[in-house]
Amino acid sequence: MDAQWGSKEANPYVVPQQQAGDAWAVEAAASGRRGTQELLKVGPVVAPPIVATVLGDQAVIVRRRLILADDEPYEIAESYYPTAIAEGTPLAEHRKIRGGAVQVLAELGYRPAVVRESVTARLTTSSLERELLQISPTDPVLVQVRITRDAHGVPYEVAVNTMTAAGRSLDYEMRID
């Protein structure tokens, strides 16, 4: 699969949009692809180190998805939320969310004021990661971490997206009104 296409604007992933379909399906369609996702896990987990540095060493709610482009693995997308925010909401339910997580967060009063993204490269580290992305132990991956904070600087979402690195470029433009 040609991985030279991708998001031109990250805004739909952090701010609710008035669009038909989820942000990934819309983005993929704009590139002539069919974007789908498979929900892998939703529920409480111990915050992994990269998340714990932001949200604290606590139980968090994860929404883990396998993102597909034309039925081929594109990335593993994990979104982590403080339990105090997500518990008892659609964020903690094992089902697709109409309007996406950003819609639920907005309804709960969480709107982005500061969004920080970083991308690092590494070799794949787990057999599950290799199985889901259909890669070998020597294949590199890119890990994009997005931290979303409210107007008071309080982080309410950490997204960790792991994708194959071969032939991949990431270009972002973000406007938050």
MOQUIJO-V76425 format. One record per residue. RES is the residue in one small letter. PSI is psi as a letter, one per 40 degrees, with the letter a starting at -180 (none if undefined). D_CENTER is the distance of its C-alpha to the mean C-alpha in Angstrom with 1 decimal. Layout:
res->{RES;RES}
psi->{PSI;PSI}
d_center->{D_CENTER;D_CENTER}
This chain:
res->{m;d;a;q;w;g;s;k;e;a;n;p;y;v;v;p;q;q;q;a;g;d;a;w;a;v;e;a;a;a;s;g;r;r;g;t;q;e;l;l;k;v;g;p;v;v;a;p;p;i;v;a;t;v;l;g;d;q;a;v;i;v;r;r;r;l;i;l;a;d;d;e;p;y;e;i;a;e;s;y;y;p;t;a;i;a;e;g;t;p;l;a;e;h;r;k;i;r;g;g;a;v;q;v;l;a;e;l;g;y;r;p;a;v;v;r;e;s;v;t;a;r;l;t;t;s;s;l;e;r;e;l;l;q;i;s;p;t;d;p;v;l;v;q;v;r;i;t;r;d;a;h;g;v;p;y;e;v;a;v;n;t;m;t;a;a;g;r;s;l;d;y;e;m;r;i;d}
psi->{h;h;e;e;i;a;h;d;h;e;d;e;e;e;h;i;i;g;i;h;i;i;d;d;d;d;d;d;d;d;e;e;i;h;h;i;i;h;h;d;h;h;a;h;i;h;h;i;d;d;d;d;d;d;e;i;g;i;i;i;h;i;h;h;i;h;h;i;h;f;e;i;h;d;i;h;h;h;h;h;i;h;d;d;d;d;h;e;i;d;d;e;h;g;i;i;h;h;e;i;d;d;d;d;d;d;d;e;e;h;i;h;d;h;h;h;i;i;h;i;i;i;i;i;e;i;d;d;d;d;d;d;e;f;i;i;e;e;h;i;i;h;h;h;h;h;h;h;i;a;e;e;e;h;h;e;h;h;h;h;h;h;i;i;d;h;e;h;i;h;h;i;h;h;h;h;none}
d_center->{20.6;20.6;17.4;18.9;17.0;13.7;12.5;15.6;14.1;10.8;12.5;11.5;7.8;9.7;13.1;14.5;16.1;19.3;18.5;19.0;16.2;12.4;10.9;10.1;13.6;15.1;13.8;14.9;18.2;19.0;19.2;21.3;18.8;17.7;14.0;13.4;11.2;12.6;11.9;12.8;13.1;13.1;15.3;16.6;16.3;17.8;15.4;15.0;16.8;14.1;12.8;16.5;17.5;15.7;15.9;19.1;20.3;19.8;18.4;15.0;13.3;10.3;8.6;8.1;8.1;9.8;9.2;12.8;14.9;18.4;18.0;17.2;14.2;11.9;9.0;7.8;4.2;5.1;5.3;8.9;11.6;15.3;17.4;19.7;17.3;15.6;18.7;20.6;18.1;16.1;13.0;15.1;16.4;15.8;15.6;13.8;13.8;16.0;14.6;11.1;10.0;10.9;14.3;14.9;14.2;16.6;19.1;19.0;19.8;16.7;16.4;14.9;17.7;16.3;13.0;13.1;11.2;12.7;12.8;15.1;16.7;18.1;19.6;17.8;18.6;18.5;20.2;17.3;15.0;18.0;18.7;15.3;15.1;18.9;19.8;22.7;23.0;23.9;21.0;18.9;15.1;13.0;10.6;8.6;8.3;7.9;10.3;11.3;15.0;17.6;21.0;22.4;20.0;18.6;15.0;13.4;9.6;8.2;4.6;5.7;5.3;8.9;10.9;14.7;16.4;19.5;20.2;16.8;16.8;14.2;15.7;14.4;16.3;15.5;18.0;17.9;21.0}
